[in-house]
Amino acid sequence: MKKTLISTAIALASATGAVSQAQAADLTISCGAVGAELTLCQEGVAAWEDKTGHEVDIVSTPNSSTERLSLYQQILSANSSDIDVMQIDVVWPGLLANHLLDLNEALGEDVADGHFETIVTNNTIDGRLVAMPWFTDAGVLYYRKDLLEKHGFEAPTTWQELTETAKTIQEAEQAEGNDRMQGFVFQGRAYEGLTVNALEWVASHGGGNIVEADGEISINNENAAKALDLAASWIGDISPNGVLNYTEEEARGVFQGGNAVFMRNWPYAWSLAQSEDSDVRDKVGVVQLPAGGEDGQSAAGLGGWNLAVSRYSENPELAADLVAYLTGLEEQKRRAIEASYNPTIDALYQDEEVLEAVPFFGTLYDTFTNAVARPSAPTGDAYGRVSNAFFSASHDVLSGNMTGAEAVEKLERDLMRLKRRNW
């Protein structure tokens, strides 16, 4: 039985809400967090077990990506073999690369053929493919088709239009007796999810990418401040005060319960909103996120998750085979149809069965392939601290503790200090 760091992993996981301990098996994998992720992973793993005759334990990890990264770093820094296969965020390959197996060596140079080239490039560090693309993501706007039609509105194309539309419909619905109706819900907790949301606001207003590809710190500008101030105006107005502690699932719970006009979330929420027990079944539309203004553009944050094999695995070839199966075409197609997880294989966006199940995969194809990346590449190992500084500053603005201008000015100073020390 693996036991070197399980106690450490479980201690941290218990403190953050995850309680499962790995048992004796050929492999262990950490997968599944929000929505249907865990169920889909369990089903995929079970199919691989039936095919190969091997056993796999699924280790529970925190839902919060920030907390999950901390857990991984503790386990990997100890050279522990406790987790063979890890689900890693699109911004983590550079942070964890030294601890991960080169999958080109394990699975062949052509293993990533057919996957989105941008993600393969993202996952290739110093010539080593350290993670296989599993599903990709980009932020999208969900809206209540029935409510917009009832009140005479089209889906908004700018954030200001969303603000006005949400306010009008919210007030009208509340006047009719639905006191719980909110205008807009999103991911406002001080965590990585807010980094993505706030980057979408800033980039869509022409405020840059926090840190640009050449390493220039660009956040201290009028457009970025304006974007954050607009978002702050939502709190206590079209967005509940509680949104300051929402992750993806809290936002989805409000929207799927029928109590929000608009929601920013990832594509996974589509299949859940269409489920039989959903209060908004057949009442939901999905469009690209609004632009910052008439001259602005939509900016969808790039998300997505990959599967990687720990260098310290006692069964690296077997672990790599599991990764190849779970990230393969048939498994990605199943996940797309059953739960609207975006494939990383281009051919599946022309697959009739996939498009029948998730129509917006076709209409928003450009959104998914041209999403805005967080600045993990130019900041390298310092990205975690850069993101923490950005989501903390954004949360300060949302909470009313700072204006947008004050926050971006302070953030620039903080990032300059980090740059001098770390990148």
Phi, psi and omega in degrees: 000140176287135184209003187298314182233011181303320181298320177296315180299316182291323179299313180291317180298321179297322180293339183246010172103355177261137190230359186279134177252135179294141176252176181298130178195172178291324182219158169234148179220141171253121181202149177097130178213275185270159174057227184266011186306311185296315180299315179297319179295317179302318181293318179295317178297318180298321179295320177294320178300316179297324182288322189254339184083003178268161180248143181228133171262137176260119184266125178289139176228166182299146176294322180295127180295327178297316180289326180294318178300318179300319179297313179301316183297323178295315183292315184289324181295339177268007181056036184277146177261017186298325179238121181279312184242129184238136171277117185238143181294157182298339180264006184262343184308316180293328181287325188251000191308319184296343182257003188244149181288145173280110185284341173295321177290321184283326189241352180108153184294339183262011187297331183262008179300135180093342176280158179306125184298324182298324181284321177300317178297317178301324185270001180257113183244121181052041177081001182252127175279100188267354178203146176262136177298134182246307169209148179253168184210152166209143181297139177225164180254120173266144178214156178277104180301319184294320182288321178294319178294318181300321185259006172079037181240153169262166176299133185291148178249349176230159179295324178294320177295320176300316181302313183289318180295315180300317182295317181296313182290319179302311181296321180294317180292321178294324178294334179273001174113355178269082184294341184271354184293130176246157181278318188206131176236147184205190182262098187251000177293153178283085180201184186302327179299326177288328174305316181293311180302311183292325176297321177299317178297312184296310183296323181291339176268006182078026183266009176088193189240027182074294172232127184279172186300331180272006179092358180290132176277115190245001192292333185278084179211161186298322182292321177296316179298318180298318180298316181292323178296320178298315179299321179297329181292342180286330189292126182078001179242273177271348178239140180290155176302329180295344179298340177294351176235018181273136163256193181302317187287324176295318178297316180297321180300318179294312183293313183291337175280001176087017188244027174209144179281316182232153175213134168266126177200186179267165183300337182303334184289344183297306184296327178289322177293335181265004182290163185297330183266009181279136178287348183242019179307130179065015179243008190247138170243159179227129177223172176293157179297152181295158174275165181286340180183185182301326181262001182274186179220155176294141178226104179264125180293135178283126175236202177119162184225154184232168174243133183229157178249129178294137175297341185264007177299140177278348179226063188297322181293319178294318179298319179295323178296320176298317178298315180300320180292312185292333181260005181286171186299312184296319179291319178295324177296316178301315182293325178293314183289317186282329189215016174056039172272126186296124176293159173255008180254118189304321185300333182288345177279357172247006182281124185298322181291322177294315183290331175292322181284322184226083186302326185286351172300328178279313184288334181251024181304316181296326177299317183288327184271347182237030183292157183274122181277144171291155188281052180282327181294309182288340183259348174057229183297342181276359187303318181303319179287325176297313180298317179300318179295321182288313181289332176292316178296318179296319179294324177299321178290313179301325182280353180084012181277340180214156168277166178300317181296318179296319184292316183288331176292314178294321181298319177302315179297316180298318181290327176298319178295318178297320182296318180298329184267331196232341179208000000 
